[in-house]
Amino acid sequence: MAPSSSTDGPQVPRHSFAAAAGPLPDPVARQVAAACRGGAEGPSILGLSFVSERYKTLQRDTEAALRRLLGIPEGFRVLFLSGGATAQFAAVPLNLLSGGRAVYVESGHWSRRAREEAGRYGVAIALAADVVAEWAGWRAGPPPAYCHLTSNETADGVQFSDYPAVPVPLAVDMTSDFLTRRIDFDRVALAYAGTQKSIGVSGLTLVIVREDLLGRALPATPRVLDYARQAECDSRVNTPPVFAVFVLKAMLDWIEAQGGVSAMADNARRRSGAVYWAVDDNPALRAFVPPERRSRINPCFHLADPGDTAHFLAAAAAAGLDDLQGHPALGGIRASLYNGLSEAAVTALVGFLDAYAPRVSARAA
């Protein structure tokens, strides 16, 4: 939260609901700031060498915290990789497809992007989200190498309530809802997530991969994208994003102190429920996603009169509520409720939605 820069009248607290990156909780932000300055615990984290014992200990402790929070079983490797989740759109097929075919559940913008990238390395077949359990079409031929799912679509405001049981390895992009709910590792064989939304800052992507899926990469796979090679080198084929790993560890400690993943899941249900209640109760607003598929992390909605969108955004900004515009490809309004978002921000948003009334347009005069 930051104060308004205006000098006219009392300052309005500002809250960002941006989808691209989430805020850090105040205690985490203070810890990160202190680590950047350096002090008794060592030099600034910004200059920490990835080959130092201090960093190796940090990475081991971060993995241990992640395993505790998610209950990651034996037989899975955790990789700390550079780049965003979009790089994994290529890495997943490069490691698993082997020139064959895969099924991509299309639920929105990002799952479509993932399928399009996978199609460069083999056959990537689109499957509608509402028929993911129907696998009869694969009985006539060899099974696909894997099934890919985007658990939460930030652009579309759609989320899967559970991970489907499929007869092939399930790979899941969890970038926007990672550590907001438990993961069923009996169903999920590979999970990946950029850390910039609910668990840290940009630059780091986590990959949790079942060990039996290692060693299948296409020969031309770059070494930095080869899961087996990264596992052999303890995620240090190239320089890992040291600063982002430090922030991740601070976020994991904070989540654990708040009550763990179950507490984050409760928060997501409560916060999104309050937002959807306010939207559904306001005739000027329209939630377009069916209740059973609504995202608990990125509620999306429209104005009843789309022409009032600019007015809504201007009124929200005047109330200290920033970055509520929808994805450029879809428009409308989007409120991202990541783990680090403060309770004050959610309260302010819900109060604004309850009170919002559209402008009196010239058309109605």
C-alpha positions as CSV (number, residue, x, y, z in Angstrom):
1,M,0.0,0.0,0.0
2,A,1.3,3.5,-0.9
3,P,-0.1,6.9,-0.2
4,S,-1.4,9.1,-3.0
5,S,1.0,11.6,-4.3
6,S,-1.6,14.3,-4.5
7,T,-1.1,17.3,-2.2
8,D,-4.8,18.4,-2.4
9,G,-6.7,17.2,0.7
10,P,-6.1,14.0,2.7
11,Q,-4.1,11.3,1.1
12,V,-6.0,8.2,-0.1
13,P,-4.4,4.8,0.6
14,R,-3.6,3.1,-2.7
15,H,-4.0,-0.6,-3.4
16,S,-3.0,-2.4,-6.6
17,F,-5.0,-5.4,-8.0
18,A,-2.7,-6.0,-10.9
19,A,-2.8,-9.5,-12.4
20,A,0.8,-9.5,-13.6
21,A,2.5,-9.4,-10.2
22,G,1.1,-9.5,-6.6
23,P,2.2,-7.4,-3.6
24,L,4.4,-8.6,-0.8
25,P,2.9,-8.5,2.7
26,D,4.4,-5.7,4.8
27,P,6.6,-8.0,7.0
28,V,8.0,-9.7,4.0
29,A,8.7,-6.4,2.2
30,R,10.5,-5.1,5.3
31,Q,12.6,-8.3,5.5
32,V,13.5,-8.1,1.8
33,A,14.4,-4.5,2.1
34,A,16.7,-5.2,5.1
35,A,18.4,-8.1,3.2
36,C,19.0,-5.8,0.2
37,R,20.9,-3.3,2.5
38,G,22.9,-6.1,4.2
39,G,24.0,-6.1,7.8
40,A,24.9,-8.5,10.6
41,E,23.6,-11.6,8.8
42,G,25.8,-10.9,5.8
43,P,26.3,-8.7,2.8
44,S,23.4,-7.6,0.6
45,I,21.4,-10.4,-0.9
46,L,21.7,-8.5,-4.2
47,G,25.3,-9.6,-4.5
48,L,25.0,-13.1,-3.2
49,S,26.9,-15.7,-5.4
50,F,25.0,-18.7,-6.4
51,V,28.0,-20.9,-5.8
52,S,28.4,-19.7,-2.2
53,E,27.4,-21.9,0.8
54,R,25.1,-19.2,1.9
55,Y,23.0,-19.5,-1.3
56,K,23.2,-23.3,-1.3
57,T,21.8,-23.3,2.2
58,L,19.1,-20.8,1.2
59,Q,18.0,-23.1,-1.7
60,R,17.9,-26.2,0.5
61,D,15.9,-24.4,3.2
62,T,13.5,-23.0,0.6
63,E,12.9,-26.5,-0.9
64,A,12.4,-27.9,2.5
65,A,9.8,-25.2,3.3
66,L,8.0,-25.8,0.0
67,R,7.9,-29.6,0.6
68,R,6.4,-29.0,4.1
69,L,3.7,-26.6,2.9
70,L,2.6,-28.7,-0.1
71,G,3.3,-32.2,1.2
72,I,5.5,-33.0,-1.8
73,P,6.1,-36.7,-1.7
74,E,9.3,-38.6,-2.3
75,G,9.9,-39.3,-6.0
76,F,9.4,-35.7,-7.0
77,R,12.2,-33.2,-7.8
78,V,11.9,-29.4,-7.2
79,L,13.7,-27.2,-9.7
80,F,14.5,-23.5,-9.3
81,L,14.6,-22.1,-12.9
82,S,15.1,-18.8,-14.5
83,G,12.4,-17.1,-16.6
84,G,8.7,-17.0,-16.4
85,A,6.1,-19.7,-16.8
86,T,5.9,-18.9,-20.5
87,A,9.3,-20.5,-21.0
88,Q,7.7,-23.7,-19.6
89,F,5.2,-23.7,-22.5
90,A,8.3,-24.8,-24.5
91,A,10.1,-26.8,-21.8
92,V,7.1,-29.1,-21.0
93,P,6.8,-30.5,-24.6
94,L,10.6,-30.5,-25.1
95,N,10.9,-32.7,-22.0
96,L,7.8,-34.9,-22.3
97,L,6.5,-34.9,-25.9
98,S,9.2,-36.8,-27.6
99,G,7.8,-36.0,-31.0
100,G,4.4,-37.6,-30.2
101,R,1.2,-36.0,-29.2
102,A,-0.3,-34.4,-26.1
103,V,-3.7,-33.1,-25.0
104,Y,-4.1,-29.5,-23.9
105,V,-7.2,-28.6,-22.0
106,E,-8.2,-25.2,-23.3
107,S,-10.0,-23.1,-20.7
108,G,-8.8,-19.7,-21.8
109,H,-6.1,-17.4,-22.9
110,W,-3.0,-18.9,-21.3
111,S,-3.9,-22.6,-21.9
112,R,-4.3,-21.6,-25.6
113,R,-0.9,-20.0,-25.6
114,A,0.6,-23.1,-24.1
115,R,-1.0,-25.4,-26.7
116,E,0.2,-23.2,-29.5
117,E,3.8,-23.3,-28.3
118,A,3.7,-27.1,-27.8
119,G,2.5,-27.5,-31.4
120,R,6.0,-26.4,-32.5
121,Y,7.4,-29.7,-31.1
122,G,4.8,-32.3,-31.9
123,V,1.0,-32.7,-32.1
124,A,-0.9,-30.7,-29.4
125,I,-4.6,-31.5,-29.4
126,A,-7.1,-29.1,-27.9
127,L,-9.7,-30.5,-25.5
128,A,-12.6,-28.4,-24.3
129,A,-12.5,-27.8,-20.5
130,D,-16.0,-29.2,-20.0
131,V,-15.1,-32.6,-21.6
132,V,-11.7,-33.2,-19.9
133,A,-12.9,-36.5,-18.4
134,E,-13.9,-37.9,-21.7
135,W,-11.0,-39.9,-23.0
136,A,-12.8,-42.3,-25.4
137,G,-11.2,-40.6,-28.4
138,W,-7.7,-42.0,-27.4
139,R,-8.7,-45.6,-27.2
140,A,-8.2,-46.2,-31.0
141,G,-4.5,-45.2,-30.9
142,P,-1.5,-44.8,-28.6
143,P,-2.2,-42.7,-25.5
144,P,-0.9,-39.1,-25.5
145,A,2.4,-38.4,-23.8
146,Y,0.7,-36.1,-21.3
147,C,-2.3,-33.9,-20.6
148,H,-1.7,-30.2,-19.9
149,L,-4.0,-28.0,-17.8
150,T,-3.9,-24.4,-16.7
151,S,-5.4,-24.5,-13.2
152,N,-6.4,-20.8,-13.1
153,E,-6.9,-18.5,-16.1
154,T,-5.9,-15.0,-15.0
155,A,-7.3,-13.4,-18.2
156,D,-10.6,-15.2,-18.2
157,G,-11.4,-15.5,-14.5
158,V,-11.8,-19.3,-14.8
159,Q,-10.4,-21.9,-12.3
160,F,-10.6,-25.6,-12.0
161,S,-12.1,-26.6,-8.7
162,D,-10.0,-29.9,-8.7
163,Y,-7.3,-31.6,-10.7
164,P,-8.9,-34.2,-13.1
165,A,-7.9,-37.8,-12.9
166,V,-6.5,-38.7,-16.4
167,P,-4.8,-41.9,-17.5
168,V,-1.6,-40.1,-18.6
169,P,0.8,-37.7,-16.8
170,L,-0.9,-34.5,-15.9
171,A,1.2,-31.3,-16.3
172,V,-0.3,-28.2,-14.7
173,D,0.5,-24.5,-15.0
174,M,-0.2,-23.2,-11.5
175,T,1.3,-19.8,-11.9
176,S,-1.6,-17.8,-10.6
177,D,-3.0,-20.1,-7.9
178,F,0.2,-21.8,-6.6
179,L,0.1,-22.1,-2.8
180,T,-3.5,-20.9,-2.6
181,R,-4.7,-24.5,-2.3
182,R,-3.4,-28.0,-1.8
183,I,-2.0,-30.1,-4.7
184,D,-3.1,-33.7,-5.2
185,F,0.2,-35.3,-6.3
186,D,-1.5,-38.6,-6.9
187,R,-3.0,-36.8,-9.9
188,V,-0.4,-34.2,-10.8
189,A,2.8,-35.4,-12.3
190,L,4.3,-32.1,-13.1
191,A,3.5,-28.6,-11.7
192,Y,5.1,-25.3,-12.7
193,A,4.6,-21.8,-11.5
194,G,6.1,-18.4,-11.9
195,T,6.6,-16.9,-8.4
196,Q,5.6,-13.3,-9.1
197,K,1.9,-13.5,-8.3
198,S,1.2,-15.2,-5.0
199,I,4.6,-16.3,-3.7
200,G,7.3,-13.7,-4.5
201,V,8.7,-11.6,-7.4
202,S,9.4,-12.1,-11.0
203,G,12.3,-14.0,-12.5
204,L,11.9,-17.4,-10.8
205,T,9.8,-20.4,-12.0
206,L,9.3,-23.5,-9.8
207,V,9.0,-26.9,-11.4
208,I,7.9,-29.9,-9.4
209,V,8.3,-33.0,-11.5
210,R,7.9,-36.7,-10.9
211,E,11.3,-38.4,-11.2
212,D,10.1,-41.0,-13.8
213,L,9.4,-38.2,-16.2
214,L,13.1,-37.1,-16.3
215,G,15.4,-38.2,-19.0
216,R,12.9,-38.0,-21.9
217,A,13.9,-34.7,-23.4
218,L,14.3,-34.2,-27.1
219,P,18.0,-34.2,-28.1
220,A,17.8,-30.6,-29.2
221,T,16.5,-29.4,-25.9
222,P,18.6,-26.6,-24.5
223,R,20.4,-27.7,-21.4
224,V,18.9,-24.9,-19.3
225,L,15.4,-26.3,-20.2
226,D,16.3,-30.0,-19.7
227,Y,14.6,-31.0,-16.4
228,A,16.9,-34.0,-16.0
229,R,20.1,-31.9,-16.5
230,Q,18.8,-29.3,-14.1
231,A,18.0,-31.9,-11.5
232,E,21.5,-33.4,-11.8
233,C,23.0,-30.0,-11.3
234,D,20.7,-29.0,-8.4
235,S,19.1,-26.3,-10.6
236,R,22.4,-24.7,-11.3
237,V,23.1,-25.4,-15.0
238,N,23.0,-21.6,-15.3
239,T,22.9,-18.9,-12.7
240,P,19.6,-19.2,-10.7
241,P,17.6,-16.1,-9.8
242,V,19.2,-15.7,-6.4
243,F,17.2,-12.7,-5.2
244,A,13.9,-14.2,-6.3
245,V,14.7,-17.4,-4.3
246,F,15.4,-15.3,-1.2
247,V,12.0,-13.6,-1.6
248,L,10.3,-16.9,-2.1
249,K,11.8,-18.2,1.1
250,A,10.5,-15.1,3.0
251,M,7.1,-15.7,1.5
252,L,7.0,-19.3,2.4
253,D,7.9,-18.5,6.0
254,W,5.1,-15.9,6.1
255,I,2.6,-18.4,4.6
256,E,3.6,-21.0,7.2
257,A,3.2,-18.5,10.0
258,Q,-0.3,-17.6,8.8
259,G,-1.4,-21.2,9.0
260,G,-0.1,-22.7,5.8
261,V,-1.8,-23.5,2.5
262,S,-5.1,-24.2,4.2
263,A,-5.2,-20.7,5.5
264,M,-4.4,-19.3,2.1
265,A,-7.2,-21.4,0.6
266,D,-9.6,-20.1,3.3
267,N,-8.6,-16.5,2.5
268,A,-9.1,-17.1,-1.2
269,R,-12.6,-18.4,-0.7
270,R,-13.6,-15.7,1.7
271,R,-12.1,-12.8,-0.3
272,S,-13.4,-13.9,-3.7
273,G,-16.8,-14.7,-2.2
274,A,-17.1,-11.1,-0.9
275,V,-16.1,-9.7,-4.3
276,Y,-18.6,-11.9,-6.2
277,W,-21.3,-11.2,-3.7
278,A,-20.8,-7.4,-4.2
279,V,-20.7,-7.8,-8.0
280,D,-23.8,-10.0,-8.1
281,D,-25.7,-7.6,-5.9
282,N,-25.0,-4.5,-8.0
283,P,-27.1,-4.1,-11.1
284,A,-24.4,-2.0,-12.7
285,L,-22.0,-5.0,-12.8
286,R,-22.1,-8.4,-14.5
287,A,-20.1,-11.5,-13.5
288,F,-19.9,-13.5,-16.7
289,V,-18.3,-16.8,-15.4
290,P,-20.7,-19.5,-14.1
291,P,-20.4,-19.8,-10.3
292,E,-19.0,-23.3,-10.4
293,R,-16.0,-22.1,-12.6
294,R,-15.3,-18.7,-11.1
295,S,-11.7,-18.0,-10.1
296,R,-11.0,-17.4,-6.5
297,I,-7.8,-15.6,-7.4
298,N,-8.8,-13.4,-10.4
299,P,-12.5,-12.4,-10.3
300,C,-13.4,-11.0,-13.7
301,F,-16.6,-9.1,-14.5
302,H,-18.1,-6.5,-16.9
303,L,-20.1,-3.4,-16.6
304,A,-23.8,-3.9,-17.4
305,D,-23.2,-1.1,-19.9
306,P,-19.7,-1.6,-21.4
307,G,-19.5,2.1,-22.1
308,D,-19.2,2.7,-18.4
309,T,-15.9,0.8,-18.1
310,A,-13.7,3.9,-18.3
311,H,-15.9,5.6,-15.7
312,F,-15.6,2.7,-13.4
313,L,-11.9,2.6,-13.6
314,A,-11.6,6.3,-13.1
315,A,-13.8,6.2,-10.1
316,A,-11.9,3.2,-8.7
317,A,-8.6,5.1,-9.1
318,A,-10.0,8.1,-7.3
319,A,-10.9,5.8,-4.4
320,G,-7.3,4.4,-4.4
321,L,-8.0,1.2,-6.2
322,D,-5.5,0.7,-9.1
323,D,-4.9,-1.8,-11.9
324,L,-8.5,-3.1,-12.1
325,Q,-8.6,-3.2,-15.9
326,G,-9.2,-6.6,-17.5
327,H,-6.8,-8.4,-19.8
328,P,-6.2,-6.4,-23.1
329,A,-7.6,-9.3,-25.1
330,L,-10.8,-9.6,-23.1
331,G,-11.5,-6.2,-21.6
332,G,-13.8,-5.6,-18.6
333,I,-12.7,-5.5,-15.0
334,R,-10.3,-7.9,-13.1
335,A,-9.4,-7.9,-9.4
336,S,-6.5,-10.1,-8.6
337,L,-6.5,-11.4,-5.0
338,Y,-3.1,-12.8,-4.5
339,N,-1.7,-14.1,-1.2
340,G,0.1,-11.0,-0.3
341,L,-2.8,-8.6,-0.9
342,S,-3.8,-6.9,2.4
343,E,-7.1,-7.2,4.1
344,A,-7.5,-3.4,3.9
345,A,-7.3,-3.7,0.1
346,V,-10.0,-6.3,-0.1
347,T,-12.2,-4.3,2.3
348,A,-11.8,-1.2,0.2
349,L,-12.6,-3.0,-3.0
350,V,-15.7,-4.6,-1.7
351,G,-16.9,-1.3,-0.2
352,F,-16.4,0.4,-3.6
353,L,-18.3,-2.4,-5.5
354,D,-21.2,-2.1,-3.1
355,A,-21.5,1.6,-3.6
356,Y,-20.6,2.0,-7.3
357,A,-23.2,3.6,-9.5
358,P,-22.5,4.4,-13.2
359,R,-22.4,7.9,-14.6
360,V,-25.5,9.6,-15.8
361,S,-24.8,9.4,-19.5
362,A,-25.8,11.8,-22.1
363,R,-27.8,9.0,-23.7
364,A,-30.2,8.9,-20.7
365,A,-30.7,12.7,-20.6
